[in-house]
Amino acid sequence: MLRVEGLHKRYPVRGAGSGRHALHAVDGLDLEIEAGETVGLVGESGSGKSTAGRCILRLEEPTSGLIAVDGVRLAEAREAELRLLRRRMQMVYQDPLDSLNPRMPVGRQIAEPIWLLGVASRPEAERRVYGLLELVGLPGEVARRYPHELSGGQQQRVAIARALAPEPRLLILDEPTASLDVSVQAQIVRLLVDIQSRHGLAYLLISHDLSLVGVLAHRVAVMYCGQIVEIGNTDEVFARPAHPYTQALLSATPRDAPGEQRSRVLLRGEPQAPIDPPDTCRLYARCPCAAPACLERPAHLQTFAPGRAVRCVRFLDEHGRGVVSR
């Protein structure tokens, strides 16, 4: 459904000297998502998750790399083709109220992408609104209301209905429950699972909430400083994390049961912006497992088990090297 190879997004910055430098927000991202699959993209704020999502949708222009949806390369798509591709991929944003037009009734906001993207005529689009509201568990009368008249959970359901309106095959979910109460989060999670099972959608779930990723995602990719440092089946990564950064993230999550013991992995200091980063390990200055070998050769993402890859020189030395992914 989605194939991303060597995706880069760089922003020019001016350093203290006279030279120009670049912030590598996304640095060589490789990712594939099958129809009906959810891949979680996790990491701290500033790791490049949301930038990657916006680049995949061409809301931001990538610096380089290949992005293909249903086998169609976005960079080669002309304006008319890109418009058709917009029907296949949509985004659900973190704050539903900010993503909705406060001056437009909900029904019109859901109908607009249907006729603007050529899925159906305007009268037909308006008729489809009620089916979409029913799909996300809202009564038809919500179509006449404005976003500020709805609760946070209802607003997010409207945002999901609008994203589903042009009948996409890929949804990018950018922190879809972050602004909601816990009880409402559970409702949205159940809704997303139900919609995926009924319609076979592919999800890219961007989140810092590992509990949410553990429930929704079939596979998880962990990002740090613009790079994927570990990727694999969610259950396997959560049970046996290979990269020290993944270990630190998981050890900081709340315990599943009272009294559960879990060793804590602490990172030193704060993450730095990836400005002109080295080819070697970017976690080195913070890593509790750092060794001189980590700075002696480039850190590539390498396969070490079926469906598992890690970007850690020390781990690969101890467990045997695999195939270089990138």
Phi and psi restraints in degrees (value plus and minus 20) as a CYANA .aco file:
   2 LEU   PHI    -150.8  -110.8
   2 LEU   PSI     112.6   152.6
   3 ARG   PHI    -151.1  -111.1
   3 ARG   PSI     103.9   143.9
   4 VAL   PHI    -143.8  -103.8
   4 VAL   PSI     108.1   148.1
   5 GLU   PHI    -152.7  -112.7
   5 GLU   PSI     105.4   145.4
   6 GLY   PHI      37.3    77.3
   6 GLY   PSI      21.1    61.1
   7 LEU   PHI     -95.3   -55.3
   7 LEU   PSI     106.0   146.0
   8 HIS   PHI    -144.6  -104.6
   8 HIS   PSI     119.6   159.6
   9 LYS   PHI    -156.7  -116.7
   9 LYS   PSI      94.5   134.5
  10 ARG   PHI    -138.8   -98.8
  10 ARG   PSI     123.2   163.2
  11 TYR   PHI    -138.2   -98.2
  11 TYR   PSI     108.8   148.8
  12 PRO   PHI     -90.2   -50.2
  12 PRO   PSI     118.9   158.9
  13 VAL   PHI    -155.2  -115.2
  13 VAL   PSI     131.6   171.6
  14 ARG   PHI    -122.2   -82.2
  14 ARG   PSI     104.6   144.6
  15 GLY   PHI    -102.8   -62.8
  15 GLY   PSI    -193.8  -153.8
  16 ALA   PHI     -86.6   -46.6
  16 ALA   PSI     -50.4   -10.4
  17 GLY   PHI    -106.0   -66.0
  17 GLY   PSI    -180.6  -140.6
  18 SER   PHI    -108.8   -68.8
  18 SER   PSI     -35.2     4.8
  19 GLY   PHI     -96.8   -56.8
  19 GLY   PSI     142.9   182.9
  20 ARG   PHI    -122.3   -82.3
  20 ARG   PSI     126.3   166.3
  21 HIS   PHI    -148.6  -108.6
  21 HIS   PSI     155.4   195.4
  22 ALA   PHI    -155.4  -115.4
  22 ALA   PSI     117.5   157.5
  23 LEU   PHI    -112.3   -72.3
  23 LEU   PSI      99.3   139.3
  24 HIS   PHI    -110.4   -70.4
  24 HIS   PSI      62.0   102.0
  25 ALA   PHI     -85.3   -45.3
  25 ALA   PSI     -60.5   -20.5
  26 VAL   PHI    -150.5  -110.5
  26 VAL   PSI     106.8   146.8
  27 ASP   PHI    -152.6  -112.6
  27 ASP   PSI      64.2   104.2
  28 GLY   PHI      61.5   101.5
  28 GLY   PSI      25.5    65.5
  29 LEU   PHI     -97.8   -57.8
  29 LEU   PSI     108.3   148.3
  30 ASP   PHI    -138.0   -98.0
  30 ASP   PSI     110.7   150.7
  31 LEU   PHI    -179.0  -139.0
  31 LEU   PSI     121.1   161.1
  32 GLU   PHI    -152.5  -112.5
  32 GLU   PSI     122.1   162.1
  33 ILE   PHI    -153.7  -113.7
  33 ILE   PSI     109.0   149.0
  34 GLU   PHI    -108.0   -68.0
  34 GLU   PSI     140.5   180.5
  35 ALA   PHI     -80.0   -40.0
  35 ALA   PSI     115.5   155.5
  36 GLY   PHI      59.9    99.9
  36 GLY   PSI     -14.9    25.1
  37 GLU   PHI    -128.0   -88.0
  37 GLU   PSI     128.0   168.0
  38 THR   PHI    -134.8   -94.8
  38 THR   PSI     104.8   144.8
  39 VAL   PHI    -133.6   -93.6
  39 VAL   PSI     104.9   144.9
  40 GLY   PHI    -109.1   -69.1
  40 GLY   PSI     117.2   157.2
  41 LEU   PHI    -137.2   -97.2
  41 LEU   PSI      89.9   129.9
  42 VAL   PHI    -142.3  -102.3
  42 VAL   PSI     141.1   181.1
  43 GLY   PHI     136.8   176.8
  43 GLY   PSI     150.7   190.7
  44 GLU   PHI     -87.5   -47.5
  44 GLU   PSI     145.2   185.2
  45 SER   PHI     -79.3   -39.3
  45 SER   PSI     115.7   155.7
  46 GLY   PHI      69.4   109.4
  46 GLY   PSI     -16.3    23.7
  47 SER   PHI     -99.4   -59.4
  47 SER   PSI     -33.8     6.2
  48 GLY   PHI      88.7   128.7
  48 GLY   PSI     -14.2    25.8
  49 LYS   PHI     -82.1   -42.1
  49 LYS   PSI     -75.5   -35.5
  50 SER   PHI     -87.7   -47.7
  50 SER   PSI     -55.1   -15.1
  51 THR   PHI     -81.6   -41.6
  51 THR   PSI     -61.4   -21.4
  52 ALA   PHI     -80.3   -40.3
  52 ALA   PSI     -64.0   -24.0
  53 GLY   PHI     -81.9   -41.9
  53 GLY   PSI     -62.4   -22.4
  54 ARG   PHI     -88.2   -48.2
  54 ARG   PSI     -55.2   -15.2
  55 CYS   PHI     -87.8   -47.8
  55 CYS   PSI     -59.5   -19.5
  56 ILE   PHI     -80.2   -40.2
  56 ILE   PSI     -57.0   -17.0
  57 LEU   PHI    -105.6   -65.6
  57 LEU   PSI     -21.4    18.6
  58 ARG   PHI      41.6    81.6
  58 ARG   PSI       7.2    47.2
  59 LEU   PHI     -95.8   -55.8
  59 LEU   PSI     -45.1    -5.1
  60 GLU   PHI    -145.6  -105.6
  60 GLU   PSI     124.1   164.1
  61 GLU   PHI    -101.7   -61.7
  61 GLU   PSI     101.5   141.5
  62 PRO   PHI     -84.9   -44.9
  62 PRO   PSI     131.7   171.7
  63 THR   PHI     -91.0   -51.0
  63 THR   PSI     -61.1   -21.1
  64 SER   PHI    -183.6  -143.6
  64 SER   PSI     150.4   190.4
  65 GLY   PHI      98.1   138.1
  65 GLY   PSI     146.7   186.7
  66 LEU   PHI    -128.6   -88.6
  66 LEU   PSI     111.7   151.7
  67 ILE   PHI    -150.1  -110.1
  67 ILE   PSI     101.0   141.0
  68 ALA   PHI    -148.3  -108.3
  68 ALA   PSI     111.9   151.9
  69 VAL   PHI    -138.0   -98.0
  69 VAL   PSI     101.8   141.8
  70 ASP   PHI      34.9    74.9
  70 ASP   PSI      14.7    54.7
  71 GLY   PHI      62.7   102.7
  71 GLY   PSI     -23.0    17.0
  72 VAL   PHI    -117.4   -77.4
  72 VAL   PSI     104.5   144.5
  73 ARG   PHI    -100.1   -60.1
  73 ARG   PSI     103.4   143.4
  74 LEU   PHI     -84.9   -44.9
  74 LEU   PSI     -56.3   -16.3
  75 ALA   PHI     -85.1   -45.1
  75 ALA   PSI     -47.0    -7.0
  76 GLU   PHI    -112.8   -72.8
  76 GLU   PSI     -25.6    14.4
  77 ALA   PHI     -97.9   -57.9
  77 ALA   PSI     111.2   151.2
  78 ARG   PHI     -97.4   -57.4
  78 ARG   PSI     155.9   195.9
  79 GLU   PHI     -77.2   -37.2
  79 GLU   PSI     -64.4   -24.4
  80 ALA   PHI     -86.1   -46.1
  80 ALA   PSI     -59.8   -19.8
  81 GLU   PHI     -87.5   -47.5
  81 GLU   PSI     -60.0   -20.0
  82 LEU   PHI     -84.3   -44.3
  82 LEU   PSI     -54.4   -14.4
  83 ARG   PHI     -83.6   -43.6
  83 ARG   PSI     -60.4   -20.4
  84 LEU   PHI     -87.1   -47.1
  84 LEU   PSI     -57.3   -17.3
  85 LEU   PHI     -85.1   -45.1
  85 LEU   PSI     -48.8    -8.8
  86 ARG   PHI     -79.4   -39.4
  86 ARG   PSI     -47.9    -7.9
  87 ARG   PHI     -88.4   -48.4
  87 ARG   PSI     -47.2    -7.2
  88 ARG   PHI    -108.0   -68.0
  88 ARG   PSI     -35.2     4.8
  89 MET   PHI    -159.6  -119.6
  89 MET   PSI     110.4   150.4
  90 GLN   PHI    -157.3  -117.3
  90 GLN   PSI     147.7   187.7
  91 MET   PHI    -149.0  -109.0
  91 MET   PSI     121.5   161.5
  92 VAL   PHI    -132.3   -92.3
  92 VAL   PSI     102.7   142.7
  93 TYR   PHI    -111.7   -71.7
  93 TYR   PSI     147.7   187.7
  94 GLN   PHI     -85.6   -45.6
  94 GLN   PSI     -65.2   -25.2
  95 ASP   PHI    -127.0   -87.0
  95 ASP   PSI      84.8   124.8
  96 PRO   PHI     -83.2   -43.2
  96 PRO   PSI     -55.6   -15.6
  97 LEU   PHI     -86.9   -46.9
  97 LEU   PSI     -59.9   -19.9
  98 ASP   PHI     -88.2   -48.2
  98 ASP   PSI     -45.9    -5.9
  99 SER   PHI    -107.9   -67.9
  99 SER   PSI     -27.1    12.9
 100 LEU   PHI    -125.7   -85.7
 100 LEU   PSI     129.3   169.3
 101 ASN   PHI     -99.1   -59.1
 101 ASN   PSI      96.6   136.6
 102 PRO   PHI     -88.7   -48.7
 102 PRO   PSI     -35.8     4.2
 103 ARG   PHI    -121.4   -81.4
 103 ARG   PSI     -10.5    29.5
 104 MET   PHI    -146.8  -106.8
 104 MET   PSI     113.1   153.1
 105 PRO   PHI     -78.5   -38.5
 105 PRO   PSI     131.2   171.2
 106 VAL   PHI     -77.4   -37.4
 106 VAL   PSI     -63.0   -23.0
 107 GLY   PHI     -78.2   -38.2
 107 GLY   PSI     -61.8   -21.8
 108 ARG   PHI     -88.4   -48.4
 108 ARG   PSI     -55.9   -15.9
 109 GLN   PHI     -85.7   -45.7
 109 GLN   PSI     -53.3   -13.3
 110 ILE   PHI     -96.2   -56.2
 110 ILE   PSI     -55.4   -15.4
 111 ALA   PHI     -93.8   -53.8
 111 ALA   PSI     -52.5   -12.5
 112 GLU   PHI     -73.8   -33.8
 112 GLU   PSI     -71.5   -31.5
 113 PRO   PHI     -83.3   -43.3
 113 PRO   PSI     -43.1    -3.1
 114 ILE   PHI     -87.6   -47.6
 114 ILE   PSI     -68.5   -28.5
 115 TRP   PHI    -107.9   -67.9
 115 TRP   PSI     -47.7    -7.7
 116 LEU   PHI     -86.9   -46.9
 116 LEU   PSI     -55.4   -15.4
 117 LEU   PHI    -113.6   -73.6
 117 LEU   PSI     -11.7    28.3
 118 GLY   PHI      56.2    96.2
 118 GLY   PSI       0.8    40.8
 119 VAL   PHI     -92.6   -52.6
 119 VAL   PSI     -59.1   -19.1
 120 ALA   PHI    -177.1  -137.1
 120 ALA   PSI     147.6   187.6
 121 SER   PHI     -88.7   -48.7
 121 SER   PSI     146.6   186.6
 122 ARG   PHI     -81.7   -41.7
 122 ARG   PSI     -67.0   -27.0
 123 PRO   PHI     -80.5   -40.5
 123 PRO   PSI     -60.5   -20.5
 124 GLU   PHI     -86.5   -46.5
 124 GLU   PSI     -58.0   -18.0
 125 ALA   PHI     -80.4   -40.4
 125 ALA   PSI     -62.3   -22.3
 126 GLU   PHI     -85.4   -45.4
 126 GLU   PSI     -52.0   -12.0
 127 ARG   PHI     -92.6   -52.6
 127 ARG   PSI     -52.9   -12.9
 128 ARG   PHI     -91.7   -51.7
 128 ARG   PSI     -39.7     0.3
 129 VAL   PHI     -74.1   -34.1
 129 VAL   PSI     -62.5   -22.5
 130 TYR   PHI     -89.2   -49.2
 130 TYR   PSI     -53.4   -13.4
 131 GLY   PHI     -87.5   -47.5
 131 GLY   PSI     -57.3   -17.3
 132 LEU   PHI     -89.2   -49.2
 132 LEU   PSI     -59.9   -19.9
 133 LEU   PHI     -82.6   -42.6
 133 LEU   PSI     -60.4   -20.4
 134 GLU   PHI     -84.5   -44.5
 134 GLU   PSI     -58.0   -18.0
 135 LEU   PHI     -79.9   -39.9
 135 LEU   PSI     -57.6   -17.6
 136 VAL   PHI    -116.1   -76.1
 136 VAL   PSI      -7.6    32.4
 137 GLY   PHI      58.9    98.9
 137 GLY   PSI      11.6    51.6
 138 LEU   PHI    -138.5   -98.5
 138 LEU   PSI     125.6   165.6
 139 PRO   PHI     -91.5   -51.5
 139 PRO   PSI     136.0   176.0
 140 GLY   PHI     -81.1   -41.1
 140 GLY   PSI     -48.8    -8.8
 141 GLU   PHI     -85.4   -45.4
 141 GLU   PSI     -36.9     3.1
 142 VAL   PHI     -81.8   -41.8
 142 VAL   PSI     -46.0    -6.0
 143 ALA   PHI     -78.7   -38.7
 143 ALA   PSI     -47.5    -7.5
 144 ARG   PHI    -110.7   -70.7
 144 ARG   PSI     -24.9    15.1
 145 ARG   PHI    -115.2   -75.2
 145 ARG   PSI     145.3   185.3
 146 TYR   PHI    -122.3   -82.3
 146 TYR   PSI     136.0   176.0
 147 PRO   PHI     -72.8   -32.8
 147 PRO   PSI     -59.5   -19.5
 148 HIS   PHI     -88.3   -48.3
 148 HIS   PSI     -34.1     5.9
 149 GLU   PHI    -106.3   -66.3
 149 GLU   PSI     -20.6    19.4
 150 LEU   PHI    -129.7   -89.7
 150 LEU   PSI     138.0   178.0
 151 SER   PHI     -95.6   -55.6
 151 SER   PSI     149.8   189.8
 152 GLY   PHI     -80.1   -40.1
 152 GLY   PSI     -61.2   -21.2
 153 GLY   PHI     -85.7   -45.7
 153 GLY   PSI     -60.1   -20.1
 154 GLN   PHI     -86.4   -46.4
 154 GLN   PSI     -59.5   -19.5
 155 GLN   PHI     -80.1   -40.1
 155 GLN   PSI     -62.4   -22.4
 156 GLN   PHI     -88.5   -48.5
 156 GLN   PSI     -54.8   -14.8
 157 ARG   PHI     -84.4   -44.4
 157 ARG   PSI     -59.1   -19.1
 158 VAL   PHI     -83.4   -43.4
 158 VAL   PSI     -63.2   -23.2
 159 ALA   PHI     -81.5   -41.5
 159 ALA   PSI     -58.4   -18.4
 160 ILE   PHI     -88.1   -48.1
 160 ILE   PSI     -61.8   -21.8
 161 ALA   PHI     -80.6   -40.6
 161 ALA   PSI     -61.5   -21.5
 162 ARG   PHI     -85.2   -45.2
 162 ARG   PSI     -60.0   -20.0
 163 ALA   PHI     -85.7   -45.7
 163 ALA   PSI     -53.7   -13.7
 164 LEU   PHI     -99.7   -59.7
 164 LEU   PSI     -34.8     5.2
 165 ALA   PHI     -75.9   -35.9
 165 ALA   PSI     -64.9   -24.9
 166 PRO   PHI    -102.6   -62.6
 166 PRO   PSI      -6.4    33.6
 167 GLU   PHI      40.9    80.9
 167 GLU   PSI      38.0    78.0
 168 PRO   PHI     -95.1   -55.1
 168 PRO   PSI     145.8   185.8
 169 ARG   PHI    -128.6   -88.6
 169 ARG   PSI     -34.4     5.6
 170 LEU   PHI    -152.0  -112.0
 170 LEU   PSI     109.0   149.0
 171 LEU   PHI    -136.3   -96.3
 171 LEU   PSI     109.8   149.8
 172 ILE   PHI    -120.5   -80.5
 172 ILE   PSI      96.7   136.7
 173 LEU   PHI    -124.0   -84.0
 173 LEU   PSI      85.0   125.0
 174 ASP   PHI    -117.8   -77.8
 174 ASP   PSI      79.1   119.1
 175 GLU   PHI      28.7    68.7
 175 GLU   PSI      37.5    77.5
 176 PRO   PHI     -87.9   -47.9
 176 PRO   PSI     -34.8     5.2
 177 THR   PHI    -140.8  -100.8
 177 THR   PSI     -13.2    26.8
 178 ALA   PHI     -82.8   -42.8
 178 ALA   PSI     -52.4   -12.4
 179 SER   PHI    -116.1   -76.1
 179 SER   PSI      -9.6    30.4
 180 LEU   PHI    -130.0   -90.0
 180 LEU   PSI     134.6   174.6
 181 ASP   PHI     -85.0   -45.0
 181 ASP   PSI     138.8   178.8
 182 VAL   PHI     -78.8   -38.8
 182 VAL   PSI     -63.8   -23.8
 183 SER   PHI     -84.5   -44.5
 183 SER   PSI     -56.6   -16.6
 184 VAL   PHI     -92.5   -52.5
 184 VAL   PSI     -55.8   -15.8
 185 GLN   PHI     -76.0   -36.0
 185 GLN   PSI     -64.1   -24.1
 186 ALA   PHI     -81.5   -41.5
 186 ALA   PSI     -58.3   -18.3
 187 GLN   PHI     -84.7   -44.7
 187 GLN   PSI     -62.9   -22.9
 188 ILE   PHI     -86.5   -46.5
 188 ILE   PSI     -58.7   -18.7
 189 VAL   PHI     -81.7   -41.7
 189 VAL   PSI     -66.7   -26.7
 190 ARG   PHI     -81.3   -41.3
 190 ARG   PSI     -58.4   -18.4
 191 LEU   PHI     -83.6   -43.6
 191 LEU   PSI     -65.7   -25.7
 192 LEU   PHI     -84.1   -44.1
 192 LEU   PSI     -60.7   -20.7
 193 VAL   PHI     -83.3   -43.3
 193 VAL   PSI     -63.6   -23.6
 194 ASP   PHI     -84.8   -44.8
 194 ASP   PSI     -64.1   -24.1
 195 ILE   PHI     -83.6   -43.6
 195 ILE   PSI     -61.4   -21.4
 196 GLN   PHI     -85.0   -45.0
 196 GLN   PSI     -62.2   -22.2
 197 SER   PHI     -86.7   -46.7
 197 SER   PSI     -50.9   -10.9
 198 ARG   PHI    -104.0   -64.0
 198 ARG   PSI     -50.6   -10.6
 199 HIS   PHI    -139.8   -99.8
 199 HIS   PSI     -23.4    16.6
 200 GLY   PHI      46.5    86.5
 200 GLY   PSI       9.6    49.6
 201 LEU   PHI     -91.8   -51.8
 201 LEU   PSI     133.1   173.1
 202 ALA   PHI    -117.8   -77.8
 202 ALA   PSI     116.9   156.9
 203 TYR   PHI    -138.8   -98.8
 203 TYR   PSI     114.9   154.9
 204 LEU   PHI    -127.5   -87.5
 204 LEU   PSI      88.5   128.5
 205 LEU   PHI    -117.9   -77.9
 205 LEU   PSI      89.2   129.2
 206 ILE   PHI    -115.9   -75.9
 206 ILE   PSI     100.4   140.4
 207 SER   PHI    -182.0  -142.0
 207 SER   PSI     133.1   173.1
 208 HIS   PHI    -121.7   -81.7
 208 HIS   PSI     -22.4    17.6
 209 ASP   PHI    -108.8   -68.8
 209 ASP   PSI      79.1   119.1
 210 LEU   PHI     -88.1   -48.1
 210 LEU   PSI     -47.3    -7.3
 211 SER   PHI     -84.6   -44.6
 211 SER   PSI     -62.5   -22.5
 212 LEU   PHI     -84.3   -44.3
 212 LEU   PSI     -64.0   -24.0
 213 VAL   PHI     -83.2   -43.2
 213 VAL   PSI     -59.0   -19.0
 214 GLY   PHI     -82.1   -42.1
 214 GLY   PSI     -51.0   -11.0
 215 VAL   PHI    -101.6   -61.6
 215 VAL   PSI     -61.5   -21.5
 216 LEU   PHI    -114.8   -74.8
 216 LEU   PSI     -54.9   -14.9
 217 ALA   PHI    -109.2   -69.2
 217 ALA   PSI     117.2   157.2
 218 HIS   PHI     -99.9   -59.9
 218 HIS   PSI     -59.1   -19.1
 219 ARG   PHI    -149.4  -109.4
 219 ARG   PSI     137.0   177.0
 220 VAL   PHI    -152.9  -112.9
 220 VAL   PSI     118.2   158.2
 221 ALA   PHI    -138.0   -98.0
 221 ALA   PSI     107.7   147.7
 222 VAL   PHI    -122.4   -82.4
 222 VAL   PSI     104.4   144.4
 223 MET   PHI    -127.7   -87.7
 223 MET   PSI     122.1   162.1
 224 TYR   PHI    -165.6  -125.6
 224 TYR   PSI     106.2   146.2
 225 CYS   PHI      31.4    71.4
 225 CYS   PSI      25.2    65.2
 226 GLY   PHI      64.7   104.7
 226 GLY   PSI     -22.4    17.6
 227 GLN   PHI    -142.8  -102.8
 227 GLN   PSI     129.4   169.4
 228 ILE   PHI     -97.5   -57.5
 228 ILE   PSI     104.0   144.0
 229 VAL   PHI    -122.3   -82.3
 229 VAL   PSI     -36.3     3.7
 230 GLU   PHI    -180.4  -140.4
 230 GLU   PSI     123.9   163.9
 231 ILE   PHI    -170.0  -130.0
 231 ILE   PSI     124.4   164.4
 232 GLY   PHI     151.2   191.2
 232 GLY   PSI    -196.7  -156.7
 233 ASN   PHI     -76.5   -36.5
 233 ASN   PSI     115.1   155.1
 234 THR   PHI     -78.5   -38.5
 234 THR   PSI     -67.9   -27.9
 235 ASP   PHI     -80.9   -40.9
 235 ASP   PSI     -60.0   -20.0
 236 GLU   PHI     -90.2   -50.2
 236 GLU   PSI     -62.7   -22.7
 237 VAL   PHI     -84.6   -44.6
 237 VAL   PSI     -62.4   -22.4
 238 PHE   PHI     -88.3   -48.3
 238 PHE   PSI     -53.6   -13.6
 239 ALA   PHI     -99.5   -59.5
 239 ALA   PSI     -58.1   -18.1
 240 ARG   PHI    -157.0  -117.0
 240 ARG   PSI      50.0    90.0
 241 PRO   PHI     -83.2   -43.2
 241 PRO   PSI     117.1   157.1
 242 ALA   PHI    -116.2   -76.2
 242 ALA   PSI     -56.8   -16.8
 243 HIS   PHI    -109.0   -69.0
 243 HIS   PSI     119.6   159.6
 244 PRO   PHI     -77.1   -37.1
 244 PRO   PSI     -52.2   -12.2
 245 TYR   PHI     -87.2   -47.2
 245 TYR   PSI     -63.5   -23.5
 246 THR   PHI     -81.3   -41.3
 246 THR   PSI     -61.9   -21.9
 247 GLN   PHI     -80.4   -40.4
 247 GLN   PSI     -60.7   -20.7
 248 ALA   PHI     -86.7   -46.7
 248 ALA   PSI     -62.2   -22.2
 249 LEU   PHI     -82.1   -42.1
 249 LEU   PSI     -66.2   -26.2
 250 LEU   PHI     -89.2   -49.2
 250 LEU   PSI     -55.5   -15.5
 251 SER   PHI     -91.1   -51.1
 251 SER   PSI     -36.5     3.5
 252 ALA   PHI    -110.6   -70.6
 252 ALA   PSI     -26.2    13.8
 253 THR   PHI     -98.1   -58.1
 253 THR   PSI     134.6   174.6
 254 PRO   PHI     -79.9   -39.9
 254 PRO   PSI     129.9   169.9
 255 ARG   PHI     -87.7   -47.7
 255 ARG   PSI     124.4   164.4
 256 ASP   PHI     -92.8   -52.8
 256 ASP   PSI     -47.5    -7.5
 257 ALA   PHI    -163.0  -123.0
 257 ALA   PSI     128.6   168.6
 258 PRO   PHI     -77.9   -37.9
 258 PRO   PSI     114.8   154.8
 259 GLY   PHI      60.3   100.3
 259 GLY   PSI     -21.2    18.8
 260 GLU   PHI     -84.1   -44.1
 260 GLU   PSI     113.0   153.0
 261 GLN   PHI    -114.3   -74.3
 261 GLN   PSI     114.2   154.2
 262 ARG   PHI    -168.5  -128.5
 262 ARG   PSI     104.9   144.9
 263 SER   PHI     -87.2   -47.2
 263 SER   PSI     118.9   158.9
 264 ARG   PHI    -116.8   -76.8
 264 ARG   PSI     109.6   149.6
 265 VAL   PHI    -127.0   -87.0
 265 VAL   PSI      96.3   136.3
 266 LEU   PHI    -127.2   -87.2
 266 LEU   PSI     115.2   155.2
 267 LEU   PHI    -116.6   -76.6
 267 LEU   PSI     126.7   166.7
 268 ARG   PHI    -105.3   -65.3
 268 ARG   PSI     118.7   158.7
 269 GLY   PHI      47.3    87.3
 269 GLY   PSI    -180.6  -140.6
 270 GLU   PHI    -136.5   -96.5
 270 GLU   PSI     133.5   173.5
 271 PRO   PHI     -84.2   -44.2
 271 PRO   PSI     123.7   163.7
 272 GLN   PHI    -123.3   -83.3
 272 GLN   PSI     131.1   171.1
 273 ALA   PHI     -84.7   -44.7
 273 ALA   PSI     115.2   155.2
 274 PRO   PHI     -97.6   -57.6
 274 PRO   PSI      50.5    90.5
 275 ILE   PHI    -113.5   -73.5
 275 ILE   PSI      99.0   139.0
 276 ASP   PHI      26.5    66.5
 276 ASP   PSI      36.2    76.2
 277 PRO   PHI     -91.3   -51.3
 277 PRO   PSI     136.2   176.2
 278 PRO   PHI     -97.6   -57.6
 278 PRO   PSI     148.1   188.1
 279 ASP   PHI     -98.3   -58.3
 279 ASP   PSI     -36.9     3.1
 280 THR   PHI    -101.8   -61.8
 280 THR   PSI    -197.5  -157.5
 281 CYS   PHI     -77.8   -37.8
 281 CYS   PSI     108.5   148.5
 282 ARG   PHI    -106.3   -66.3
 282 ARG   PSI     -31.0     9.0
 283 LEU   PHI    -112.2   -72.2
 283 LEU   PSI     -24.0    16.0
 284 TYR   PHI     -69.2   -29.2
 284 TYR   PSI     -67.9   -27.9
 285 ALA   PHI     -86.5   -46.5
 285 ALA   PSI     -39.5     0.5
 286 ARG   PHI    -129.3   -89.3
 286 ARG   PSI     -33.1     6.9
 287 CYS   PHI     -97.5   -57.5
 287 CYS   PSI     110.1   150.1
 288 PRO   PHI     -94.1   -54.1
 288 PRO   PSI     -31.5     8.5
 289 CYS   PHI    -128.5   -88.5
 289 CYS   PSI      -8.6    31.4
 290 ALA   PHI     -80.3   -40.3
 290 ALA   PSI     121.7   161.7
 291 ALA   PHI    -158.1  -118.1
 291 ALA   PSI     139.1   179.1
 292 PRO   PHI     -73.9   -33.9
 292 PRO   PSI     -54.2   -14.2
 293 ALA   PHI     -80.3   -40.3
 293 ALA   PSI     -44.7    -4.7
 294 CYS   PHI     -85.1   -45.1
 294 CYS   PSI     -42.2    -2.2
 295 LEU   PHI    -125.0   -85.0
 295 LEU   PSI     -15.0    25.0
 296 GLU   PHI    -113.2   -73.2
 296 GLU   PSI     -37.3     2.7
 297 ARG   PHI    -171.2  -131.2
 297 ARG   PSI     139.3   179.3
 298 PRO   PHI     -79.9   -39.9
 298 PRO   PSI     128.3   168.3
 299 ALA   PHI    -117.9   -77.9
 299 ALA   PSI      85.3   125.3
 300 HIS   PHI    -122.4   -82.4
 300 HIS   PSI     134.9   174.9
 301 LEU   PHI     -98.4   -58.4
 301 LEU   PSI      97.5   137.5
 302 GLN   PHI    -146.1  -106.1
 302 GLN   PSI     120.3   160.3
 303 THR   PHI     -94.8   -54.8
 303 THR   PSI     109.9   149.9
 304 PHE   PHI    -143.7  -103.7
 304 PHE   PSI     -28.0    12.0
 305 ALA   PHI    -179.5  -139.5
 305 ALA   PSI     140.3   180.3
 306 PRO   PHI     -73.7   -33.7
 306 PRO   PSI     100.7   140.7
 307 GLY   PHI      55.9    95.9
 307 GLY   PSI     -15.2    24.8
 308 ARG   PHI    -141.2  -101.2
 308 ARG   PSI     116.6   156.6
 309 ALA   PHI    -163.8  -123.8
 309 ALA   PSI     130.0   170.0
 310 VAL   PHI    -164.3  -124.3
 310 VAL   PSI     131.7   171.7
 311 ARG   PHI    -133.2   -93.2
 311 ARG   PSI      55.0    95.0
 312 CYS   PHI    -170.3  -130.3
 312 CYS   PSI      91.0   131.0
 313 VAL   PHI     -80.0   -40.0
 313 VAL   PSI     -64.5   -24.5
 314 ARG   PHI     -85.8   -45.8
 314 ARG   PSI     -63.8   -23.8
 315 PHE   PHI     -81.5   -41.5
 315 PHE   PSI     -63.6   -23.6
 316 LEU   PHI     -88.7   -48.7
 316 LEU   PSI     -53.6   -13.6
 317 ASP   PHI     -84.3   -44.3
 317 ASP   PSI     -57.6   -17.6
 318 GLU   PHI    -100.3   -60.3
 318 GLU   PSI     -47.2    -7.2
 319 HIS   PHI    -135.5   -95.5
 319 HIS   PSI     -15.2    24.8
 320 GLY   PHI      72.4   112.4
 320 GLY   PSI     116.2   156.2
 321 ARG   PHI     -98.9   -58.9
 321 ARG   PSI     133.6   173.6
 322 GLY   PHI    -135.6   -95.6
 322 GLY   PSI    -169.7  -129.7
 323 VAL   PHI    -113.3   -73.3
 323 VAL   PSI     112.1   152.1
 324 VAL   PHI     -88.4   -48.4
 324 VAL   PSI     100.9   140.9
 325 SER   PHI    -104.6   -64.6
 325 SER   PSI     -68.1   -28.1
